[in-house]
Amino acid sequence: MVHSLAFTSPATLTRYGIINPKIGTLTRANEASIPRPLFRVEALQDNGGGPRRLVDIIRVVPEISRNYFKSPSRRALFGGISLLGGFYVAQIISLSFGALGVNDVIAAVVCVLITEYVTRFYYSRPKVTFPIALLNNFKMGFTYGLFIDAFKLAS
């Protein structure tokens, strides 16, 4: 039987030996007589050395992603996804500006500037990292999508 000590008067606690009447606190001798619940809840100070704050989690993300992308199959998969993502974005831009017929020249200039900047950024690096390779794959898919759309309009 579990007793709730929160709503018990101090006289009752003293009578059962839970509180020492002289100092008003739990004593070691009487601590064994306290009824224990079936489940014990404890507050832990440390969670095993893992990240506890959002900043700690953000700092761990680059290491996790480096380990995740060490597999060649995952690198190829995400390279293909990046290529197809560029193709999809090119189709969206081409269809939206082409259907409206407004600002299509400005959209074409912006697309050419972005692809040229990505090309310059990619080929000016001494070492190509995986995120830069994904950006180049996106650019290749984007350019391919614009070419395919141009061939559709020419026919």
DSSP file with accessible surface (Angstrom, degrees, kcal/mol):
  #  RESIDUE AA STRUCTURE BP1 BP2  ACC     N-H-->O    O-->H-N    N-H-->O    O-->H-N    TCO  KAPPA ALPHA  PHI   PSI    X-CA   Y-CA   Z-CA
    1    1 A M              0   0  191      0, 0.0     2,-0.5     0, 0.0    35,-0.0   0.000 360.0 360.0 360.0 129.2    0.0    0.0    0.0
    2    2 A V        -     0   0   93     33,-0.0     2,-0.4     2,-0.0    34,-0.1  -0.854 360.0-155.3-103.6 126.9    1.4    3.3   -1.1
    3    3 A H        -     0   0  113     -2,-0.5     2,-0.6    32,-0.1     5,-0.0  -0.802  15.3-128.4-100.2 142.7    0.7    6.4    1.1
    4    4 A S        -     0   0   71     -2,-0.4     3,-0.3     1,-0.1    -2,-0.0  -0.803  18.0-170.4 -89.1 121.1    0.8    9.9   -0.2
    5    5 A L  S >  S+     0   0   75     -2,-0.6     3,-0.8     1,-0.2    -1,-0.1   0.565  73.0  77.6 -86.7  -9.1    3.0   12.0    2.0
    6    6 A A  T 3  S+     0   0   83      1,-0.2    -1,-0.2     3,-0.0    -2,-0.0   0.858 101.5  35.3 -71.8 -33.6    2.0   15.3    0.3
    7    7 A F  T 3  S+     0   0  188     -3,-0.3     2,-0.4     2,-0.1    -1,-0.2   0.107  93.8 109.8-107.7  20.1   -1.4   15.6    2.1
    8    8 A T    <   -     0   0   44     -3,-0.8    -3,-0.0    -5,-0.0    -5,-0.0  -0.794  69.0-118.7 -99.2 140.9   -0.4   14.1    5.4
    9    9 A S     >  -     0   0   56     -2,-0.4     4,-1.9     1,-0.1     3,-0.3  -0.366  23.1-116.0 -73.4 155.9   -0.2   16.2    8.6
   10   10 A P  H  > S+     0   0   95      0, 0.0     4,-2.3     0, 0.0     9,-0.2   0.836 114.5  59.6 -62.1 -29.3    3.2   16.5   10.4
   11   11 A A  H  > S+     0   0   68      2,-0.2     4,-2.4     1,-0.2     5,-0.1   0.909 105.5  48.0 -66.7 -38.3    1.7   14.8   13.5
   12   12 A T  H  > S+     0   0   36     -3,-0.3     4,-1.9     2,-0.2     6,-0.2   0.913 111.6  50.0 -67.4 -40.0    0.9   11.7   11.4
   13   13 A L  H  <>S+     0   0   22     -4,-1.9     5,-2.4     1,-0.2     6,-1.3   0.879 112.2  47.9 -65.8 -35.6    4.4   11.7    9.9
   14   14 A T  H ><5S+     0   0   50     -4,-2.3     3,-1.1     4,-0.2    -2,-0.2   0.906 108.2  55.1 -70.1 -39.9    5.9   12.0   13.4
   15   15 A R  H 3<5S+     0   0  172     -4,-2.4    -2,-0.2     1,-0.3    -1,-0.2   0.888 110.4  45.0 -62.1 -39.4    3.7    9.2   14.8
   16   16 A Y  T 3<5S-     0   0  154     -4,-1.9    -1,-0.3    -5,-0.1    -2,-0.2   0.443 117.0-112.9 -86.5   1.3    4.8    6.7   12.1
   17   17 A G  T < 5S+     0   0   18     -3,-1.1    10,-0.3    -4,-0.3    -3,-0.2   0.695  83.5 119.5  81.9  17.9    8.5    7.7   12.5
   18   18 A I  S   <S+     0   0   16     -5,-2.4     9,-0.6    -6,-0.2     2,-0.5   0.891  74.7  41.1 -82.3 -39.1    8.9    9.3    9.2
   19   19 A I  B    S-A   26   0A  36     -6,-1.3    -2,-0.2    -9,-0.2     7,-0.2  -0.907  82.9-130.9-110.2 133.9    9.8   12.8   10.5
   20   20 A N     >  -     0   0   44      5,-2.1     4,-3.1    -2,-0.5     5,-0.3  -0.698  15.4-145.1 -77.8 122.4   12.0   13.2   13.5
   21   21 A P  T  4 S+     0   0   94      0, 0.0    -1,-0.1     0, 0.0    -7,-0.0   0.784  94.0  57.2 -65.7 -20.5   10.1   15.7   15.8
   22   22 A K  T  4 S+     0   0  187      1,-0.1    -2,-0.0     3,-0.1    -3,-0.0   0.915 126.4  13.1 -77.5 -41.6   13.4   17.3   17.0
   23   23 A I  T  4 S-     0   0  111     -3,-0.3    -1,-0.1     2,-0.2     3,-0.1   0.608  92.0-131.2-113.7 -12.5   14.7   18.4   13.6
   24   24 A G     <  +     0   0   45     -4,-3.1     2,-0.3     1,-0.3    -5,-0.0   0.752  69.1 101.7  74.6  22.5   11.7   17.9   11.3
   25   25 A T  S    S-     0   0   75     -5,-0.3    -5,-2.1     1,-0.0    -1,-0.3  -0.837  80.8 -79.5-129.6 172.0   13.4   15.9    8.5
   26   26 A L  B     -A   19   0A  90     -2,-0.3     2,-0.3    -7,-0.2    -7,-0.2  -0.459  44.5-149.0 -69.0 140.7   13.7   12.4    7.4
   27   27 A T     >  -     0   0   26     -9,-0.6     4,-0.9   -10,-0.3    -1,-0.0  -0.789  19.9-122.9-110.1 157.2   16.2   10.3    9.4
   28   28 A R  H  > S+     0   0  205     -2,-0.3     4,-0.6     1,-0.2     3,-0.3   0.865 111.5  54.3 -65.4 -36.7   18.2    7.4    8.2
   29   29 A A  H  4 S+     0   0   86      1,-0.2     3,-0.4     2,-0.2    -1,-0.2   0.889 114.7  39.2 -67.4 -36.8   16.8    5.0   10.8
   30   30 A N  H >4 S+     0   0   49      1,-0.2     3,-0.7     2,-0.1     4,-0.3   0.528  95.0  83.6 -89.5  -8.9   13.2    5.8    9.8
   31   31 A E  H >< S+     0   0   67     -4,-0.9     3,-1.2    -3,-0.3    -1,-0.2   0.839  85.2  58.5 -65.3 -30.7   13.9    5.9    6.0
   32   32 A A  T 3< S+     0   0   91     -4,-0.6    -1,-0.2    -3,-0.4    -2,-0.1   0.764  99.0  59.5 -70.7 -22.3   13.6    2.1    5.8
   33   33 A S  T <  S+     0   0   70     -3,-0.7    -1,-0.2    -4,-0.2    -2,-0.2   0.515  78.3 107.7 -85.9  -3.7   10.1    2.2    7.1
   34   34 A I  S <  S-     0   0   20     -3,-1.2     2,-0.2    -4,-0.3    -3,-0.0  -0.584  79.3-116.5 -73.8 128.1    8.8    4.5    4.3
   35   35 A P        -     0   0   48      0, 0.0   -32,-0.1     0, 0.0    -1,-0.1  -0.483  29.6-140.7 -66.3 132.7    6.6    2.4    1.9
   36   36 A R        -     0   0  160     -2,-0.2     4,-0.1   -34,-0.1     2,-0.0  -0.776  11.2-124.6 -97.0 137.7    8.2    2.2   -1.5
   37   37 A P        -     0   0   72      0, 0.0    -1,-0.1     0, 0.0     3,-0.0  -0.293  22.8-114.6 -72.4 165.4    6.2    2.4   -4.7
   38   38 A L  S    S+     0   0  165      1,-0.1     2,-0.5    -2,-0.0    -2,-0.0   0.881 103.8  44.4 -68.2 -39.2    6.3   -0.3   -7.3
   39   39 A F  S    S-     0   0  177      2,-0.0     2,-0.5     0, 0.0    -1,-0.1  -0.925  77.0-151.9-110.9 133.9    7.9    2.0   -9.9
   40   40 A R        -     0   0  199     -2,-0.5     2,-0.5    -4,-0.1    -4,-0.0  -0.889   3.6-157.7-109.3 129.1   10.7    4.3   -9.0
   41   41 A V        -     0   0  140     -2,-0.5     2,-0.4     2,-0.0    -2,-0.0  -0.909  14.0-177.1-106.5 125.6   11.2    7.6  -10.8
   42   42 A E        -     0   0  115     -2,-0.5     2,-0.6     2,-0.0    -2,-0.0  -0.949  24.6-131.1-122.7 145.2   14.6    9.1  -10.7
   43   43 A A        -     0   0  105     -2,-0.4     2,-0.4     2,-0.0    -2,-0.0  -0.826  26.3-149.1 -92.5 124.3   15.9   12.4  -12.1
   44   44 A L        -     0   0  139     -2,-0.6     3,-0.1     1,-0.1    -2,-0.0  -0.780  12.3-158.8 -97.7 142.4   19.1   11.8  -14.0
   45   45 A Q  S    S+     0   0  190     -2,-0.4     2,-0.4     1,-0.2    -1,-0.1   0.855  78.9  34.8 -84.8 -35.3   21.8   14.5  -14.3
   46   46 A D        -     0   0   86      1,-0.0    -1,-0.2     2,-0.0     0, 0.0  -0.927  61.6-150.9-125.5 144.8   23.5   13.2  -17.4
   47   47 A N        -     0   0   92     -2,-0.4     3,-0.5     3,-0.2    -1,-0.0  -0.060  68.0 -77.9-104.3  31.4   22.1   11.4  -20.4
   48   48 A G  S    S-     0   0   75      1,-0.2    -2,-0.0     2,-0.1     0, 0.0   0.685  80.0 -64.9  89.2  16.9   25.2    9.4  -21.2
   49   49 A G  S    S+     0   0   65      1,-0.2    -1,-0.2     2,-0.0     3,-0.1   0.537  96.4 134.7  85.6   3.7   27.4   12.1  -22.8
   50   50 A G        -     0   0   31     -3,-0.5    -1,-0.2     1,-0.2    -3,-0.2  -0.237  68.5 -70.3 -78.9 173.0   25.1   12.6  -25.8
   51   51 A P        +     0   0   65      0, 0.0    -1,-0.2     0, 0.0     3,-0.1  -0.412  47.4 176.2 -66.5 137.7   24.0   16.0  -27.2
   52   52 A R        +     0   0  160     -2,-0.1     2,-0.2    -3,-0.1    -2,-0.0   0.655  58.6  50.8-113.5 -27.8   21.7   17.8  -24.9
   53   53 A R  S  > S-     0   0  149      1,-0.1     4,-1.8     0, 0.0     5,-0.2  -0.719  83.9-113.2-113.6 164.6   21.2   21.2  -26.6
   54   54 A L  H  > S+     0   0  126     -2,-0.2     4,-2.5     1,-0.2     5,-0.2   0.884 117.3  56.3 -62.8 -35.7   20.2   22.2  -30.1
   55   55 A V  H  > S+     0   0   67      1,-0.2     4,-2.1     2,-0.2    -1,-0.2   0.906 105.7  50.8 -64.1 -40.2   23.7   23.7  -30.6
   56   56 A D  H  > S+     0   0   35      2,-0.2     4,-1.0     1,-0.2    -1,-0.2   0.894 110.5  49.2 -64.7 -38.6   25.3   20.3  -29.7
   57   57 A I  H >X S+     0   0   85     -4,-1.8     4,-1.2     1,-0.2     3,-0.5   0.923 110.2  50.8 -67.0 -41.2   23.1   18.5  -32.2
   58   58 A I  H 3< S+     0   0  104     -4,-2.5     3,-0.3     1,-0.2    -2,-0.2   0.879 107.8  53.6 -65.1 -34.9   23.9   21.0  -35.0
   59   59 A R  H 3< S+     0   0  172     -4,-2.1     4,-0.4     1,-0.2    -1,-0.2   0.780 108.4  49.9 -70.2 -24.3   27.6   20.6  -34.3
   60   60 A V  H <X S+     0   0   61     -4,-1.0     4,-2.1    -3,-0.5     3,-0.4   0.734  89.5  82.8 -86.5 -20.0   27.3   16.8  -34.7
   61   61 A V  H  X S+     0   0   78     -4,-1.2     4,-2.7    -3,-0.3     5,-0.2   0.877  86.9  52.7 -58.1 -44.1   25.4   16.9  -38.1
   62   62 A P  H  > S+     0   0   60      0, 0.0     4,-2.3     0, 0.0    -1,-0.2   0.925 110.7  48.1 -60.1 -39.2   28.5   17.4  -40.3
   63   63 A E  H  > S+     0   0   93     -4,-0.4     4,-2.0    -3,-0.4    -2,-0.2   0.917 112.4  48.7 -66.1 -40.7   30.2   14.3  -38.8
   64   64 A I  H  X S+     0   0  103     -4,-2.1     4,-2.1     1,-0.2    -1,-0.2   0.924 112.2  48.4 -65.1 -42.3   27.0   12.2  -39.2
   65   65 A S  H  X S+     0   0   46     -4,-2.7     4,-2.3     2,-0.2    -1,-0.2   0.877 108.7  53.8 -68.8 -35.7   26.6   13.3  -42.8
   66   66 A R  H  < S+     0   0  143     -4,-2.3    -1,-0.2    -5,-0.2    -2,-0.2   0.931 112.2  44.5 -62.2 -42.6   30.3   12.5  -43.6
   67   67 A N  H >< S+     0   0   81     -4,-2.0     3,-0.8     1,-0.2     4,-0.3   0.861 112.5  52.7 -68.6 -33.9   29.9    9.0  -42.2
   68   68 A Y  H >< S+     0   0   99     -4,-2.1     3,-0.7     1,-0.2    -2,-0.2   0.895 110.1  46.9 -69.2 -38.4   26.5    8.6  -44.0
   69   69 A F  T 3< S+     0   0   39     -4,-2.3    -1,-0.2     1,-0.2    -2,-0.2   0.251  83.2  93.7 -92.7  15.2   27.9    9.6  -47.5
   70   70 A K  T <   +     0   0  148     -3,-0.8    -1,-0.2    -4,-0.1    -2,-0.1   0.790  65.8  90.9 -73.4 -23.6   31.0    7.4  -47.3
   71   71 A S  S <> S-     0   0   39     -3,-0.7     4,-1.9    -4,-0.3     5,-0.2  -0.536  74.4-144.0 -74.4 128.9   29.2    4.6  -49.1
   72   72 A P  H  > S+     0   0  104      0, 0.0     4,-2.4     0, 0.0     5,-0.2   0.854  99.4  56.7 -63.0 -31.3   29.6    4.9  -52.9
   73   73 A S  H  > S+     0   0   84      2,-0.2     4,-2.4     1,-0.2     5,-0.1   0.902 107.4  47.3 -68.5 -37.8   26.0    3.7  -53.5
   74   74 A R  H  > S+     0   0   97      2,-0.2     4,-2.6     1,-0.2     5,-0.2   0.888 111.0  52.1 -68.5 -37.1   24.6    6.5  -51.4
   75   75 A R  H  X S+     0   0  102     -4,-1.9     4,-1.9     1,-0.2    -2,-0.2   0.927 112.1  45.7 -64.5 -41.4   26.8    9.0  -53.2
   76   76 A A  H  X S+     0   0   71     -4,-2.4     4,-2.4     2,-0.2    -2,-0.2   0.908 112.0  52.4 -67.5 -40.1   25.5    7.8  -56.5
   77   77 A L  H  X S+     0   0  102     -4,-2.4     4,-2.3     1,-0.2    -2,-0.2   0.950 113.0  42.5 -61.2 -49.0   21.9    7.8  -55.3
   78   78 A F  H  X S+     0   0   62     -4,-2.6     4,-2.2     1,-0.2    -1,-0.2   0.810 110.9  57.0 -71.7 -27.4   22.1   11.4  -54.1
   79   79 A G  H  X S+     0   0    7     -4,-1.9     4,-2.2    -5,-0.2    -1,-0.2   0.922 109.7  45.5 -63.9 -42.8   24.0   12.4  -57.2
   80   80 A G  H  X S+     0   0   32     -4,-2.4     4,-2.7     2,-0.2     5,-0.2   0.896 111.6  51.5 -66.5 -39.7   21.1   11.0  -59.3
   81   81 A I  H  X S+     0   0   92     -4,-2.3     4,-2.3     1,-0.2    -1,-0.2   0.910 110.4  49.6 -63.5 -39.8   18.5   12.7  -57.1
   82   82 A S  H  X S+     0   0   19     -4,-2.2     4,-2.1     2,-0.2    -2,-0.2   0.915 110.7  50.0 -64.8 -41.4   20.4   16.0  -57.5
   83   83 A L  H  X S+     0   0   70     -4,-2.2     4,-1.9     1,-0.2    -2,-0.2   0.947 114.1  43.9 -62.4 -46.8   20.5   15.6  -61.3
   84   84 A L  H  X S+     0   0  120     -4,-2.7     4,-2.4     1,-0.2    -1,-0.2   0.838 109.8  57.2 -69.8 -30.9   16.8   14.8  -61.5
   85   85 A G  H  X S+     0   0   26     -4,-2.3     4,-2.4    -5,-0.2    -1,-0.2   0.905 106.8  48.8 -65.0 -40.1   16.0   17.7  -59.1
   86   86 A G  H  X S+     0   0    0     -4,-2.1     4,-2.2     2,-0.2    -2,-0.2   0.904 110.7  50.9 -64.3 -40.1   17.8   20.1  -61.4
   87   87 A F  H  X S+     0   0   63     -4,-1.9     4,-2.1     2,-0.2    -2,-0.2   0.925 110.7  49.3 -61.5 -43.3   15.8   18.7  -64.3
   88   88 A Y  H  X S+     0   0  155     -4,-2.4     4,-2.2     2,-0.2    -2,-0.2   0.919 110.5  49.1 -64.4 -43.7   12.5   19.2  -62.3
   89   89 A V  H  X S+     0   0   48     -4,-2.4     4,-2.7     1,-0.2     5,-0.2   0.901 109.4  53.3 -64.8 -38.2   13.4   22.8  -61.4
   90   90 A A  H  X S+     0   0    0     -4,-2.2     4,-2.7     1,-0.2     5,-0.2   0.914 108.9  49.0 -63.6 -40.4   14.2   23.6  -65.0
   91   91 A Q  H  X S+     0   0   24     -4,-2.1     4,-2.6     2,-0.2     5,-0.3   0.903 111.2  50.0 -65.4 -40.2   10.8   22.2  -66.1
   92   92 A I  H  X S+     0   0   80     -4,-2.2     4,-2.5     2,-0.2     5,-0.3   0.944 114.2  43.9 -63.2 -47.4    9.0   24.3  -63.5
   93   93 A I  H  X S+     0   0   46     -4,-2.7     4,-2.3     1,-0.2     5,-0.4   0.937 115.6  48.0 -65.0 -44.4   10.8   27.5  -64.4
   94   94 A S  H  X S+     0   0   23     -4,-2.7     4,-1.9    -5,-0.2     5,-0.2   0.924 115.8  43.1 -64.4 -43.6   10.4   26.9  -68.1
   95   95 A L  H  X S+     0   0  106     -4,-2.6     4,-2.0    -5,-0.2     5,-0.2   0.897 115.3  47.9 -71.4 -38.8    6.7   26.1  -67.9
   96   96 A S  H  X S+     0   0   52     -4,-2.5     4,-1.5    -5,-0.3    -2,-0.2   0.953 120.2  35.5 -70.9 -46.1    5.8   28.9  -65.5
   97   97 A F  H  X S+     0   0   70     -4,-2.3     4,-2.1    -5,-0.3     5,-0.4   0.852 118.5  52.3 -76.0 -31.9    7.5   31.7  -67.3
   98   98 A G  H  < S+     0   0   53     -4,-1.9    -2,-0.2    -5,-0.4    -1,-0.2   0.883 109.9  48.3 -69.7 -36.2    6.7   30.3  -70.7
   99   99 A A  H  < S+     0   0   89     -4,-2.0    -1,-0.2    -5,-0.2    -2,-0.2   0.882 115.6  43.8 -72.1 -35.7    3.0   30.0  -70.0
  100  100 A L  H  < S-     0   0  126     -4,-1.5    -2,-0.2    -5,-0.2    -1,-0.2   0.862  88.7-151.4 -77.1 -35.4    2.8   33.5  -68.6
  101  101 A G     <  +     0   0   47     -4,-2.1     2,-0.4     1,-0.2    -3,-0.1   0.637  58.4 115.4  72.3  12.5    4.9   35.1  -71.4
  102  102 A V  S    S-     0   0   85     -5,-0.4    -1,-0.2     1,-0.2    -2,-0.1  -0.952  81.9  -4.8-117.4 134.8    6.0   37.8  -68.9
  103  103 A N  S  > S+     0   0   93     -2,-0.4     4,-2.1    -3,-0.1    -1,-0.2   0.726  82.8 136.1  60.6  24.9    9.6   38.2  -67.8
  104  104 A D  H  > S+     0   0   78      2,-0.2     4,-2.0    -7,-0.2     5,-0.1   0.854  70.6  52.0 -71.7 -30.7   10.7   35.1  -69.7
  105  105 A V  H  > S+     0   0  105      2,-0.2     4,-2.3     1,-0.2    -1,-0.2   0.922 110.7  47.8 -69.0 -41.1   13.8   37.0  -71.0
  106  106 A I  H  > S+     0   0  104      1,-0.2     4,-2.5     2,-0.2    -2,-0.2   0.910 111.0  51.3 -65.8 -39.7   14.8   38.0  -67.4
  107  107 A A  H  X S+     0   0   13     -4,-2.1     4,-2.4     1,-0.2    -1,-0.2   0.906 109.5  50.7 -63.5 -39.0   14.2   34.4  -66.2
  108  108 A A  H  X S+     0   0   54     -4,-2.0     4,-2.5     2,-0.2    -2,-0.2   0.911 110.4  49.0 -65.7 -41.1   16.5   33.1  -69.0
  109  109 A V  H  X S+     0   0   78     -4,-2.3     4,-2.6     2,-0.2    -2,-0.2   0.927 111.6  48.9 -63.8 -43.4   19.2   35.6  -68.1
  110  110 A V  H  X S+     0   0   71     -4,-2.5     4,-2.5     1,-0.2    -2,-0.2   0.919 111.2  50.5 -63.5 -40.9   19.0   34.7  -64.4
  111  111 A C  H  X S+     0   0   11     -4,-2.4     4,-2.4     1,-0.2    -2,-0.2   0.922 111.8  47.1 -63.2 -43.3   19.2   31.0  -65.3
  112  112 A V  H  X S+     0   0   85     -4,-2.5     4,-2.5     1,-0.2     5,-0.2   0.921 112.3  50.2 -65.6 -42.4   22.3   31.5  -67.5
  113  113 A L  H  X S+     0   0  114     -4,-2.6     4,-2.3     2,-0.2    -2,-0.2   0.915 111.5  48.1 -62.8 -41.4   24.0   33.6  -64.8
  114  114 A I  H  X S+     0   0   98     -4,-2.5     4,-2.5     2,-0.2     5,-0.2   0.933 112.9  47.2 -66.1 -44.0   23.3   31.0  -62.1
  115  115 A T  H  X S+     0   0   19     -4,-2.4     4,-2.3     1,-0.2    -2,-0.2   0.907 113.3  49.0 -66.3 -37.4   24.6   28.1  -64.2
  116  116 A E  H  X S+     0   0  120     -4,-2.5     4,-2.4    -5,-0.2    -1,-0.2   0.894 111.3  49.7 -68.3 -37.5   27.7   30.1  -65.2
  117  117 A Y  H  X S+     0   0  144     -4,-2.3     4,-2.7    -5,-0.2    -2,-0.2   0.921 111.1  48.6 -66.3 -42.1   28.4   31.0  -61.6
  118  118 A V  H  X S+     0   0   15     -4,-2.5     4,-2.6     2,-0.2    -2,-0.2   0.909 111.4  50.7 -64.5 -39.8   28.0   27.4  -60.5
  119  119 A T  H  X S+     0   0   37     -4,-2.3     4,-2.5     2,-0.2    -2,-0.2   0.934 112.5  45.8 -62.7 -45.4   30.4   26.2  -63.3
  120  120 A R  H  X S+     0   0  184     -4,-2.4     4,-1.2     1,-0.2    -2,-0.2   0.912 113.7  49.7 -63.3 -41.9   33.0   28.8  -62.3
  121  121 A F  H  < S+     0   0   51     -4,-2.7     4,-0.4    -5,-0.2    -2,-0.2   0.906 112.7  47.3 -63.7 -40.9   32.6   27.9  -58.6
  122  122 A Y  H >< S+     0   0   48     -4,-2.6     3,-0.8     1,-0.2    -2,-0.2   0.928 115.9  41.8 -68.4 -46.4   33.0   24.1  -59.4
  123  123 A Y  H 3< S+     0   0  162     -4,-2.5    -1,-0.2     1,-0.2    -2,-0.2   0.580 106.8  62.1 -84.0  -7.4   36.0   24.4  -61.7
  124  124 A S  T 3< S+     0   0   75     -4,-1.2    -1,-0.2    -5,-0.2    -2,-0.2   0.556  83.2  97.8 -90.7  -6.3   37.9   27.0  -59.5
  125  125 A R    <   -     0   0  106     -3,-0.8     3,-0.1    -4,-0.4    -4,-0.0  -0.623  64.9-150.1 -83.3 135.7   38.1   24.6  -56.5
  126  126 A P  S    S+     0   0  137      0, 0.0     2,-0.4     0, 0.0    -1,-0.1   0.854  90.1  29.8 -70.2 -33.2   41.3   22.7  -56.0
  127  127 A K  S    S-     0   0  158     -3,-0.0     2,-0.7     0, 0.0    -3,-0.0  -0.993  79.3-140.2-129.8 128.8   39.4   19.8  -54.4
  128  128 A V        -     0   0   61     -2,-0.4     2,-0.1    -3,-0.1    -6,-0.0  -0.774  21.0-161.2 -90.4 117.7   35.9   18.9  -55.3
  129  129 A T     >  -     0   0   62     -2,-0.7     4,-2.2     1,-0.1     5,-0.2  -0.453  32.4-102.2 -90.6 170.4   33.9   17.9  -52.2
  130  130 A F  H  > S+     0   0   27      1,-0.2     4,-2.4     2,-0.2     5,-0.2   0.908 119.3  51.1 -64.6 -42.8   30.6   16.0  -52.3
  131  131 A P  H  > S+     0   0   88      0, 0.0     4,-2.0     0, 0.0    -1,-0.2   0.899 111.3  49.3 -62.4 -35.4   28.3   19.0  -51.7
  132  132 A I  H  > S+     0   0   22      2,-0.2     4,-2.2     1,-0.2    -2,-0.2   0.892 109.7  51.6 -69.1 -37.0   30.0   20.8  -54.5
  133  133 A A  H  X S+     0   0   25     -4,-2.2     4,-2.4     2,-0.2    -1,-0.2   0.897 108.5  51.6 -64.6 -38.3   29.6   17.8  -56.8
  134  134 A L  H  X S+     0   0   39     -4,-2.4     4,-2.4     2,-0.2    -2,-0.2   0.900 108.5  51.4 -64.1 -38.8   25.9   17.6  -55.9
  135  135 A L  H  X S+     0   0   67     -4,-2.0     4,-2.2     2,-0.2    -2,-0.2   0.911 110.4  48.7 -63.7 -40.6   25.6   21.3  -56.9
  136  136 A N  H  X S+     0   0    9     -4,-2.2     4,-2.5     2,-0.2    -2,-0.2   0.895 110.0  51.7 -66.9 -38.6   27.3   20.6  -60.2
  137  137 A N  H  X S+     0   0   41     -4,-2.4     4,-2.4     2,-0.2    -2,-0.2   0.907 108.8  51.2 -62.5 -40.4   24.9   17.6  -60.7
  138  138 A F  H  X S+     0   0   73     -4,-2.4     4,-2.4     1,-0.2    -2,-0.2   0.920 110.0  49.9 -61.0 -43.2   22.0   19.9  -60.0
  139  139 A K  H  X S+     0   0   28     -4,-2.2     4,-2.8     2,-0.2     5,-0.2   0.904 109.5  50.7 -63.3 -40.9   23.4   22.4  -62.6
  140  140 A M  H  X S+     0   0   83     -4,-2.5     4,-2.6     1,-0.2    -2,-0.2   0.923 112.1  46.8 -65.0 -41.8   23.8   19.6  -65.2
  141  141 A G  H  X S+     0   0    2     -4,-2.4     4,-2.5     2,-0.2    -1,-0.2   0.890 111.9  51.6 -65.2 -37.9   20.2   18.5  -64.7
  142  142 A F  H  X S+     0   0   13     -4,-2.4     4,-2.1     2,-0.2    -2,-0.2   0.942 112.1  45.2 -63.5 -47.2   19.0   22.0  -64.8
  143  143 A T  H  X S+     0   0   47     -4,-2.8     4,-2.3     1,-0.2    -2,-0.2   0.915 112.8  51.0 -64.6 -42.2   20.8   22.7  -68.1
  144  144 A Y  H  X S+     0   0  143     -4,-2.6     4,-2.6    -5,-0.2    -1,-0.2   0.913 109.0  51.8 -61.5 -41.7   19.6   19.4  -69.6
  145  145 A G  H  X S+     0   0    0     -4,-2.5     4,-2.1     1,-0.2    -1,-0.2   0.895 109.5  49.0 -63.5 -39.0   16.0   20.2  -68.6
  146  146 A L  H  X S+     0   0   55     -4,-2.1     4,-2.1     2,-0.2    -1,-0.2   0.897 111.5  49.9 -67.6 -39.5   16.2   23.6  -70.3
  147  147 A F  H  X S+     0   0  123     -4,-2.3     4,-2.2     2,-0.2    -2,-0.2   0.926 110.6  49.5 -64.0 -43.5   17.6   22.0  -73.5
  148  148 A I  H  X S+     0   0   50     -4,-2.6     4,-1.9     1,-0.2    -2,-0.2   0.915 111.3  49.1 -62.8 -39.9   14.9   19.4  -73.6
  149  149 A D  H  X S+     0   0   11     -4,-2.1     4,-2.0     1,-0.2    -1,-0.2   0.878 108.8  53.1 -68.4 -34.9   12.3   22.1  -73.2
  150  150 A A  H  X S+     0   0   52     -4,-2.1     4,-1.7     1,-0.2    -1,-0.2   0.898 108.5  49.9 -65.9 -38.7   13.8   24.1  -76.0
  151  151 A F  H  X S+     0   0  142     -4,-2.2     4,-1.2     1,-0.2    -2,-0.2   0.873 108.8  53.3 -67.3 -33.4   13.7   21.0  -78.3
  152  152 A K  H  < S+     0   0  105     -4,-1.9    -2,-0.2     1,-0.2    -1,-0.2   0.897 110.7  46.3 -66.3 -38.8   10.0   20.6  -77.3
  153  153 A L  H  < S+     0   0  137     -4,-2.0    -1,-0.2     1,-0.2    -2,-0.2   0.816 109.2  55.1 -74.2 -28.2    9.2   24.2  -78.3
  154  154 A A  H  <        0   0   85     -4,-1.7    -1,-0.2    -5,-0.2    -2,-0.2   0.753 360.0 360.0 -76.8 -24.2   11.1   24.0  -81.6
  155  155 A S     <        0   0  132     -4,-1.2    -3,-0.0    -3,-0.2    -4,-0.0  -0.252 360.0 360.0 -82.9 360.0    9.2   21.0  -82.8
